[in-house]
Structures are given as C-alpha cells and as structure tokens.
Amino acid sequence: MAAIQDEIPGLVIHAVRQPDGRQAVSIQAQFEEFHQLNPWVLTALEQLAADYLKRGAARVGIGMLFEVLRWQYATSTATDDEFRLNNNFRSRYVRLLIERHPEWTAAFEVRALRTD
C-alpha cells in the first residue's frame, strides 16, 4: 500500500510556523502574516484542488480541502506539532486559488467578505 504522501504526487507537507504572540488587527492582516510564514499551505491546497478537479469533479469546497490538508499534516509529520489552520482563512485561500487559476472560478463558491 502506498504511503499517503505518495497519493498526491508533489504534495509536500512542512512544519507550520505561527505568527509571534501579537495579534494582527484584522482577519486579512492575520491571514497575510500566516501566509507569509507558510506559503506551502497555498501550494498544498492548490495541488489538492487540482488533483480533485482532474478526477472529474465539477465543484470543490475549500472546507473539504482544509480538512484533507489537516489530515495529511497529521499523518505525515512525526512531531506533536498541531496544525493550526484558522477557518477564518478559508475565504482568503479560495480567492488566492481562483486568482492563480481563473479556470476554477465555477468550481468554488465564493461569498462576499463580511469583514476585512
């Protein structure tokens, strides 16, 4: 049986770096700080979405991608490091995915942001 890591070619899981103790004011600022420290998260989400859509799916949910990434992180790391991926960042990541892959616009549901 293949290792989980091998099921999605090229998917690489890294240690998560958390921002320092000070809390950014807005969700957008918190997201930007997290994303700057962990650019691999976007790449991993992108690879998961591409793999899922390539298999014939017409729609994909960012929530599903988040949970798959959390699971893969938990099964791919040998540390006790908890993967803290803030659900408030879902809307930001889906917008980045669509920005990088406009052909995925119809695959994701995007709602208006309620806060910045």
SULLIN-V108489 format. One record per backbone hydrogen bond with DSSP energy under -0.5 kcal/mol. CO is the residue of the C=O (numbers start at 1). NH is the residue of the N-H. E is the energy in kcal/mol with one decimal. If there is no record, write none. Layout:
CO/NH/E ; CO/NH/E
This chain:
3/6/-1.2 ; 3/7/-0.6 ; 4/7/-1.8 ; 4/8/-0.5 ; 5/8/-0.5 ; 7/9/-0.6 ; 8/11/-2.2 ; 16/18/-0.5 ; 22/24/-0.5 ; 26/30/-2.4 ; 27/31/-3.0 ; 28/32/-2.8 ; 29/33/-2.1 ; 30/34/-2.4 ; 31/35/-3.4 ; 32/36/-2.1 ; 33/37/-1.6 ; 34/38/-1.7 ; 38/41/-1.7 ; 38/42/-0.5 ; 39/43/-1.3 ; 40/44/-2.7 ; 41/45/-2.6 ; 42/46/-2.6 ; 43/47/-2.3 ; 44/48/-2.4 ; 45/49/-2.6 ; 46/50/-2.6 ; 47/51/-2.3 ; 48/52/-2.3 ; 49/53/-2.9 ; 50/54/-2.4 ; 51/55/-1.0 ; 52/57/-1.3 ; 53/56/-1.7 ; 61/65/-1.9 ; 62/66/-2.5 ; 63/67/-2.2 ; 64/68/-2.5 ; 65/69/-2.5 ; 66/70/-2.5 ; 67/71/-2.4 ; 68/72/-2.9 ; 69/73/-2.5 ; 70/74/-2.3 ; 71/75/-2.1 ; 72/76/-1.2 ; 73/77/-1.3 ; 82/84/-1.1 ; 83/85/-1.0 ; 84/86/-0.6 ; 86/89/-2.2 ; 87/90/-1.6 ; 89/93/-2.7 ; 90/94/-2.6 ; 91/95/-1.4 ; 92/96/-1.9 ; 93/97/-2.6 ; 94/98/-2.2 ; 95/99/-2.3 ; 96/100/-2.3 ; 97/101/-1.8 ; 101/104/-2.7 ; 102/105/-1.8 ; 104/107/-1.3 ; 104/108/-1.0 ; 105/108/-0.7 ; 107/60/-2.8 ; 108/110/-0.6 ; 116/28/-0.8
